[in-house]
Amino acid sequence: MKKAEDKFKRVNLLIRPEQHEMVMDAGLSLSGLVRDLLDDRFSDTTVTLCVSSETRALYDHIVSNFGASDGDLESFFVEALDSFLESKRCDIDELRKELKKRNTTKRS
């Protein structure tokens, strides 16, 4: 049977006092939180987004009240990425038109 020392590596970690306070106030295990964040960071299937507090509150409300999971939201996320790329394509097309116009003007 493996001991806890065999499953985990003990390391020293420096955090700011306010970070420690937030973790303790939330009743979380700092070790568990760090392990979870590292798992997410190095996962092939996890995306982490920084959003406004309003968006975070909306996300939390939707997930907690409508039984939505991240998997349920994936198709909407893909649609948003596609929309973003489409908006950039339009921007790129406009830039290319401007470059062609400038190049034609120089040749004249």
Buried (B, 14 or more C-beta within 10 A) or exposed (E): EEEEEEEEEEEEEEEEEEEEEEBEEEEEEEEEEBEEEEEEEEEEEEEEEEEEEEEEEEBEEEBEEEEBEEEEBEEEEEEEEEEEEEEEEEEEEEEEEEEEEEEEEEEE
